[in-house]
């Protein structure tokens, strides 16, 4: 026996005893504090809500930070010996476990007290405590703290309509300033990255460089923390480890593979913003992409070349960056090396992939090696442009050429024929300060507008198309709508003239053909949804309005202004590719259609509705849009959304096509109408 191992065997009981819980308790469990806060909320004890909920959030942060610090410290104190043997390995394992247990319990008390249910974990991940806090602070007349809590909650829950309205109200309250709208849970690396991008967009390259470099340091620090947290208990699906019958090494490899998979997922986790399902595409390489060009603009070509070469570690052979690197080499007269930190990071990542493939085979599970640096979805940074669409909007970086001009690798087409006599092009994408945008007049006549408005007054119902909600976007307006199929049904029943129902059907088809032709699409554009909709200002609720009739949004992705991203994930209608709005009147106040930048604030174009005017555009994050408040009267339009994917065609439209075809057949053969609406509809 190795004499050096004798002390280990002698003191093994001491090590094992150190793994047992101690009696020290210095921190209240956050799930208990959370439960107390919720109970206090329903008892209307708002002072206690604040005390307990703030305590729960603090406790949760403290436990997490303690686990990270202790695991990293004990990992350094008890490294694995290079002269590897079974006993030496388990000696280090036991000592490291004892160290972590002692360290953590000295800070937070017995660890078993801090094991919380999955429901509580999910509530904290979804930032539910901040929803309670904003209401409690509101009741306590603390609007500054309420705004802070509301903003923090809304960052992870941007689809929460009521919270969005609350935030708008807070902005106008006395005592609430812009500085109060902070995200208390913002990740440091993402916060620095976002601030850096904002400076970059303004052309403030030196300031952007400092923040990008700061963000990189914080990213790698966050990666270390994320991996440390993976060393905790793991879930073993379908396996009862109390009755585990496998060998020691199979059990160890099983658990290690779970930990390894968790660590590998840190790449995705660090690129995912709060409340989102999808990571920001190309996230870590994008740091170096921004940096190489920022350094170039700042005249620091050494650093620019180094960052370009680092980017190429992630995407070997990518043409635009190879061209940039060649330019930097030519200007400098020598080559350089990529950053060692990134090179080491990628080497470890590769080793993880290799081990995961081995571990997955042992566990009998499947593991697919994917590209973690590029994710499904679009990239939209300040030196990127849309490169085309096949149902998904992809973005391609623009090459920074030697002559320092920015040129597009590929341009989207527009300017095709308008097909119908009298239709007039008013503004194209350039005039509307965007991409894939068009404004047309005289798409339909005054008489057709009047007939469709009369149809709307008869067939539309409050909340139709909005899941029954009469005021889905603002409490100050009433929304009423009807589909093509519904109007045809009313025509069959004699409740509206069949001619008017057919006009709605034919007008929407005219709009579809014009959009398909103008944008020179290579495939058929299918209906995704068609809606005859009117929004009416509610009398007595228009004084001092500061909201929008329809908040700024994109049609096929979830707009995230802070991240300068649009997430193609539910509940967005991700299969929509083009949108159009055909206006039926202009005799109302307000109601202008607006395009904005990705910040959802900077208006790039405004359209005043009038009869026969149609605005069309691609449905992605390149075209954020909204509607200003309708403060008097009623605004009516035909709203249309289209898809290039035939699998996502509107079912009601297909049924309406069959009905119209049957009607035409009956007319051609001079037969009486013999269609059962219920069968056809």
Protein Blocks (a to p, Z undefined) as FASTA:
>chain_A
ZZklmmmmmmmmmmmmmmpccfbdfbdcfklmmmmmmmmmmnopaklmmmmmmmmmmmmm
mmmmmmmmmmmmmmmmmccdfbgcfklmmmmmmmmmmmmmmmmmmmnopfklmpccfklm
mmmmnommmmmmmmmmmmnopaklmmmmmmmmmmmmmmlmklmmmmmmmmmpghiafklm
ccfkbcfklmmmmmmmmmmmnopaklmmmmmmmmmmmmmmmmmmmmmmmmmccddehiaf
klccbdfklmmmmmmmmmmmmmmmmmmmmmpcehiabdcehklmmmmmmmmmmmmmnopa
klmmmmmmmmmmmmghiaklmmmmmmmmmmnopacdddfklmmmmmmmmmmmmmmmmmmm
mnopacddddfkbccdddddfkbccebdehiacdddddddfkopacdfbdcdehiaehig
hiacfbdfklnopahiaddehkbcfklmmmmmmmmmmmpcghihplopablmbckbccdd
ddfklmmmmmmnopacfklmmmmmmmmmmmmmmmmmmnopabdcddfbdcdddddddehi
lgopabdfbdcddfkbccdfknopacdddfbdfkbfbdcdddfbfcdgejiacdddfkom
accbdcdddehiacdddfbfklgcdddddfedjdddddddddfbfklccfklmmmmmmmm
mmmmmmmnopacdddfklmZZ
